[in-house]
């Protein structure tokens, strides 16, 4: 990962890219640095991810709430102001959002 000089991120100027879930939609705004990805992600109401994710993340809930479903069947609910962290390949998980949610998600090489 390279050094990142001080900078601000104007999220209003970053394109929202739509990704379809198994049900509902996700909208990503992504800033990419070498070995580091920072995203604002919104899930529509009724969202269910179309895949199980093995990637590590730091996830912070900005608005709303959602459930991280683990492949073990465990379900962890996160609401506004709550966060979780997991390293790569330590959990197979997917997101579910009944009423919609806005998240800040950070991932990268440091979570391997």
N, C-alpha and C positions, 0 to 999 in steps of 0.2 A: 504494500500500500504506500502510495506517495504522500508527501506532506501536503496539507491543504491550507492555503493561506486564509486569513480571516475573510469571511464573506457572508452576505445575507442571502436568503432565498426568498424571492418574491413568488409565492405559490400561485398568485393570480396570473402570472405570465407563463406558467408551465402547463402545457397541453394535458387535458384529461383524456386518457385512452381507455376505452371500454373493453371489458373482458366478460364474456358470458359465463355464468356459473351453470351448474346442473339445473338450478332454478335461480332466477334473478340475475342481477348484473353487478359487476365490480367496476369502479372507475379509479384508475391509477394516475397519479402525477409523480413522476420519477426524476430524481437528480442522481446521476451516476458519477462516482469518482473511482479511481483505481482501487479495486478491492473493497469498495464501500457503496452501498445503494441506500438512499433515503427516499421513502415514498409517503405521500398522503394517499390513503386508500379509503374509498367510500363503498359500502355494500348497500344495495337497495333493500327495501323490506322484502322478506321472503327469500333472502339469498341463501344458497347452499353451494359451497365450492364444488367444482367438477373434478377435483383430484385430492388425493392425500399428499400432503407436503412433508418432506424430510428435511427441508432447509431450516437452519437456525435463524431466529429473529429476536429482536427486541420490539415488542408491540406495546404501544400506549394508546388507550382509548380516549379520544378527545370529546366525542359526543355519542350518545346512545349507548347501546350494549350489544354484546354478541357472545356466542358460545364457541369455544375451541373444543371440538370433539376429537378425542384421541382414539387411535385404532384399538385400544384396550376397551373402549366403550365408555370410558370416563368422560364427563362433560364439565368443562370449567367455564363459568360465566364471568365475563369482565364488563364492568360498567365505566362510566365517565370517571377519569382520574386514576384508573387502575392500569397496571402493566403486567406483562409476563416476559420472560426471557428463556430461550432454549438454544442449545448448540446444535449444529448440523448432525443429522443421523441419530439423534437421541429420542426422537418422538415422531411418530407418524400422526399428523393432525390435519384437520380441515375446519374451515370457519362456517358458522351458521348465524344468520342475523334475521330475527323475526320482524323487527321494526326499522331496520336500517342503522348504520353506524359509521362513524368517521374515525379513522385510525392513523397514527404515525407509526410506520414500520421501518426499522433500520436492520439491515443485514449486510454481511460481507465476510471477508476472509478471516476476520478475527474470531468468528464463531465456529471455526473448524475444530 
